[in-house]
Amino acid sequence: MEAFKIPTGSMAPTLLGVHKNVKCPNCNWKFKSNHNNTYVKCSNCFYKIHISDNGNRGGSRILVNKFSYDFGKPRRWDVAVFKYPFVDVACMSCGFSSSQSMMCEKCTNSPKIENFLKSKVNEYFKRSFGINQYHKVVCKSCKTVGAIFCEQCGSTNVHVVRKNYIKRLIGLPEEKLQVVNGDIYIDDKIARKPEKVQDSLWVPVFDSNYTAKQEIIENWEVQDGNWDISKEQLHLIKPDGIEQKSYITFKRNITDNSAYNNEITDVVSADVMLAFNVIATGNSGGISILLEENEKVYEVFVRSRGEKKESYVKISGSIVTSNADAFIESGRVCRVEFSNADNEIILKLNDSVVFSHTYDTDLSSLNGYTKSSKLKFGGINTDAIFKNILISRDVYYSETGEWGIYNPVEIGEKQYFFLGDNSRNSNDSRYWKFVPESNMVGRAFMVFWPLRTIKIIK
């Protein structure tokens, strides 16, 4: 077991580096922001907040089980510590600094092992007698012998620093991996996150419990029906004697914007979660949720108890699954949670799963990316009050870097592919490819400091 301190925000919001705590003066939303930011826009109400005077807070302190991979294989979605496959090299002769790979140039896939004993001895002689250091390295596979030297002047009189990194393990040995439209594809099939991992990666976009004093951006748009919109709730009023389907639309685009990074992007995401409390009255009709992604429409209908029609999930107009036992009791509060992530639609009523439907996307037929995404909800032939509305998005793995982006990358034997949860600001395998098995240090399993943030890492 060993304790580590997180220095950067590449794994935010799962793990925090040096950061600032922020409370929006317009809506009271509390969130974290990178310590370098002087201002930030609140994700909830888009109010611009100057935070240059906010004090810096230290990074998360975590516990790492260094024996976890001695007794079992690393698993996809593990948060793991490993030796970064590059070293920082500072020349003591000419002052030039660089980052150098510790992977063998001859056989390409195997790590070079530094003769640390010799290095330490040479470091002692350098300090004591002025003799130059000589960092000898040997390839673990082909046994090629080399040295770490200055790339500018060729001197072996260099200071070498090797770092530990922490990221989320995404790709396993001998797999084909590609990042497409914010998702991970393994051997041309989407990789779905386990429920506990997915729950830890939702990024809040909007919470109706944090009402803005000054409206910076409109949240709701009514296209049909009779809605009473207030800061506390949304009320769908059923007209007397008329059977009607009515929706209210979340007007904002759901993108991979992050208050932590203070970046405004136009990358649209359809991997979203919508949750609310609803009180529906009447014994017919029911509640409906629509997610529109480009030309595709995902629809979930949950009937009122007296409605004869079964509850169902539709994709582009076709019912893909139904459930006669899923219903909402008239006049009672029901917590509804709808999510679409990694090509899986899940609906929960009062924390119980009533629908779980997976669908496939053939990479060869994937025509472009998500250009538009609209989230709607409402009712069919019912009167309903919606409160405690929460909208979140899934982590979006951005297509930056070189490896596994525009073309799939083949992961070698005893190699792993890592990504940061804060994808837009993470130096990970997209830039420097693979981590060899011998570089693995252990699995991070707990945040123990600050005390108010104690949690099991998922």
N, C-alpha and C positions, 0 to 999 in steps of 0.2 A: 504494500500500500504506500502511495506517495502523494503528497499534496502539490498542486500546481496552481499558479495564478494566471488568469487569462489576460493577455496584454492588449488584444485588439478586438474589434467588433465583428470579425468575420463569421462568428457563429451566433450573432444576435438574431432574434431575441432569446434563443435558448441559453446562451452563455454571453455575458457582457464583458467587454474590455473596459478601459477607462471611459467614463461616460458622464452625462449630466442628467439629473432628474428634472423633469419639466412638468408643470401644472398649467394648463391653458387658462388664462384669465377670462376667456370668453365662454367656455363651456365646462370648465373644471376637470377636463380629461387629463389623466396622469399618464406619462409615458417617459421613455428613455431616449436620449439623443447622443450622438457621437460627441466626444469632448472637444473636437475641433470646430464644431458648428458655433457660429455667433448668433444665428437666428434659425428658426425652424417654423414650418407650417404644421399646425395641428391636423392630424389625420381625420379627426372627427368633424371639425367645423371649418377647417382651412384658415383659421386665424393665424396671422403672422406674429410670432413671439420672438422678442430679442432675448437671447440667453447668454450673452457674453459675460454677465455678472454671476451666472450660476456656477457654483463651485464644482470642481471635478470630483467624481467618485471613483474609487478603485475598482478594478476588474473582479469578476467572480473568482472565488477560490474553490477548487474542486478536489475531490479524492479520486485517484486512479488506481484500479486494481492491476498491478503489473504482472500478476500470475494468471490473469483471465485467459490469455491465449496460449499458456503452457498446457492447459487442460482441455481446451476446446478451440475450434476454429472461429475466426472472426465472422460476424454475421452482418448481412446487409442492414443498414440503418443504425448500426452501432456508432456512438460518438467515441472516437478513439484518439489516443495520443501516439505519435510516431516521430521518428527522427526525420526531419526535413531532408530530402535527397540532394540538397545543395548546401554548401558551406560558404560563409562569408570570409573572404580572404583580404587581408590588409597588408600591403607590402611595407616592410620596415625600412626598405632602401629608398624607394622613390615615392612612397605615399599613395600609390594607386590602390583603389579598392574595387573588388568585383565579387560576384557570386558564381561559384563553380560547382558543376554537377559532380556527385559522388557515384555516378553510374559509369561502368567501364565503357570506354570508347570502342574497344575491340569487339566485345561480344554484346554490347548495347544494353542487355537486359539485367546484368548482374551488378550488384553494388560493389564499390571499392571500399575495402576496409583499411582504415588508417592504423598504422602501427603506433598505438597511443603510448605504449611504454617507451618506445624510442623517442617519440615526440616530447614526452615529459622529461626524459633525460636530457635531450637537446635543449629544451627550454631552460633547464637548470644550468647547463653549461653556458647558454647564451647570457643569462642573467649574471652568472658568477665570473665568467672568463671572456665574454664577448664573442663566443663561437656561434656561428649562424645555426639557426634551427633548420631541420630537414624533415619535412612531413612526408614520410614514406607511405605509399598506399599500395595495396595488393588486391586484385580482383578475386572475389570469392569463388568464381567459377573457373576462369581460364588461367588464373594465377599470374597474370601480367603485372609486372612491378612498375610503379611510376612514382611521381612525387607531386605535391601541391606546390605550385610556384606562381609568381607574379605574371599575369598575362601581358603586362606592358614591358617590363624590363627583364623578365626571365629569372629573377632572383628567387632563391628558395628561403630567403630571410623574410618569412611571412608570419603573420599572426592569424590563426584559423579559429573561427567560432562556429560551432555546430548547434542548431536550434531544435527544440521540440515544437511540433505543430499539433493542433487539435482540429479535427474536422469530422464530418459524418461519412461513414463508409458507404459507398454507393455501388461500386462494381467489384465483383469477385473474380478470382483467377479463371482464365480461359473463357471469359464471357465477351460478347460483343455489345458495346454500350454506345448510346447516342442520346444527347439532350435535344428534345424536340418540343417546341411550344410550351416550355416551362416544365415539362415532365421528363421522366427517365424511361428510356426503352432499353430492355435487356433482350438480346437475341430477337429483336423486332417486335417484342411484346412489352406493353407498358408494365412498369414495376409499381405495384400498389403498396402503400405504406401500411403497416399494422395500425390498428385503431389507436393504441396508446401513443404511438409516434405521431400519427396524424393529429391527434388532439393537442399535442404539444407544439405543433407547427402552424396552427391557424393564426393569422395576423389580423387583428381587429381593424375594421374599416369605418364602422359607424355603430354608435350605441345611443338609442333614443333616451336613455336615462341621463345623458349629459346634454342638456338642451342649451343651445347657443343664445346668449343675450343679444348678439348682433348677427343677423343671418348673412353670411358671406357667400354661400352657395345654396341653391335650392336642392332639397333632398327628394321631394315627391312630385309626381306628375299623375294627374287623374285624366284618363282618356275616355272613360265612360262610367256610368253609374252615379250614385249619390254618396259622396264621402264627406265626412266632417273631420278636418285635419286640425289637430291641436298639438302643442308641444308634448303633452303627456300621452296621447294615444291617437290611433287612427280608427275611425268609426265608419264601417260600411253599413249604410241604411238601406234596407230592402224596401222598394216602393210597393205600396199595397196592390195586390192583385196582379203583379207582373213578375213573371219568371225571367230572371236576368243574370247574366254572367258579368262580373265587374272586377277589374283589377286596378291596383295602384302600382306605379312603377318607381323604383329607386332610380332617380334621374341621373345620378353621377356615374361616370365610367368607373368600373372596378379595375384598377391597374396595379402594377407591382410597386407603386409609390411606397416610400418608407420614411416616416418621421425620423427614424434613427439616422438614416443617411442624409436626410434633407434633400432628396432628389425628386424632381417631378418628371415622370416618364409617361409615355403614351402606349406602353406595352399592356394590352388588355388581357385580363384573365377571366376564364369561365369556371375555374376551380374555386368554388365559393361555398360558404355556409350561411344559411339564414335561420335564425331562431327567434321565436316570439311566443308570448302568452296570448291565447285567444279565448274569448267567450262568445260562442255562437248560439243564437236562439232559433227555435223552430225545429221541426222534425223532418224537414226535407232539405235537399241540397247539400252543401258542404263547403269545405275550404279548399282552395286551389293555389298552387305555386307554379310559376312558369319561369324557366331560365332559357333565354334565347341566345344561342351562340352561332354567329354568322347566319346561315339558313336553317340550322337545326334548332328544334324546340324540344326541351325536356319539360314534361308536365307531371305534377303529382296532384291527385285529387283524393281528399279524405272526406268520406260521407258523414253526415249527421246520422245519429242512431236510427231515425225513422226512414231514412232514404233507402229505397230499394236497390238503387244502382250500387255496385261494389266500388270500393276504393281501388285506385289503379295508378300505375305509372305508364306514361306514354312517351315515346320518342318520335318526334316528327309525325304525330297524328296516329301512330299505331300503338295499341296497348301491348306492353312487353311483360307485364306482370300485374296481378290483381289480388285483392285480399278482402274477403267478405267480413272478416272479424276486426278489421281496423275501422274505427269510427270515433266521432267526438260526441260526448254527452252534451245535450242542450243545457245551457245555463251554467255549466261548470267550466272552471279555468283549466285549459289544457296547454302544456308546454309542447310546442311543435319545433322540431329541428330537422331542417332539410340540408343535405350537402351533396355536392357533385365534385369529386376529386379523384384523379387517377382513373378516369373512366368507370367510376362507380357511384351510383345514386343510392343514398341512404336516407330513410325517413324514420325519425323517432317520435313517438308520442309519449310524453311523460317519462322520458329516458328509456323507453322500451322500443327496440327496433321492430318496425312493422313492414318495412321494405328494405331490401338490399339487392340491387340489380347491377351487375357488371356488364359492360359492353366493350367491344374491341374496336380499335382503329388500326386499319392496315396502313403501315407507313408508306407503302408504295402508292396508296390512293389518297394520302393526306394532302389535300389541296390547300397549301398555304397555312396561315396561322389564324389565331383568333383575332378578327378585326373588329368585331362588335360583340358586346355581352350585356344583356339587359335582364335584370331581376325584377319579377313582378309577383304579387300575391293578392289574394282577394277571396271572393266567394261566389258560389253559384246558388241562386235562389235562397239566400240567407241573410240574416242581419248578424254582424260580427264586430267585436271590438278587439283591436290588436294593441298590445302593450309590450314593454321590455324588449324592443326589437334590437337584435344584434346581427350585424353583417360582418363576416370575416372572409379573408381569402387565404388560399393555400400558399406555401412557399413557392416562388417561381424561380426555377433555375435558368438564369439568363444565358443566352448563347453568345458569350464572349470567350476569348481565348483561342486556342488552336486545336485541342484534342477532344474528340467526341462531340463536336459541334455540328459542322456542316456535313461531316461524314462519320460513320461509326468508327470506333476505335476498338481494336482487338487487344484485350488484356492478356498478358502473358502468364505463364505458370508462376505461381508463388508471388503474384503481384496484385495490387489493389488500387482502386480508383476512388479518390476522396473529393467531396465538395463541401463548401461552407454553407450554413443555413442562410446567411446574409449574402446571397449569391452575387449581387452586384458589387460587393466590396470584399471579395474573398480571393486570395491567392491560393489556388488549389490545382487539382489534377488537370483542369482545362488548360493550364498554362505550362505545367512541368511534367505532365503525364502520370507515371505510376509511382507507387510506394512499394518497395520490395518487402517481402515477409520479414526479413531479418531486421527491418527498421521499426517494426511494430513494438510499442512500449507497453500499452495496456488499454483497457476500456475505462472511460470516465463514467462513474456511476452516481456521483452525488455532489451537489453544491452545498458547502458547509459554511460559507461566509460571503456576504454579511448574513447575520442570523435571520433577518426577516425574509431572506430569499432562499432558505434551506429547502431543497427539493431533490428528488430522485431524477436523474437525467434520463430522458427517454428518446 
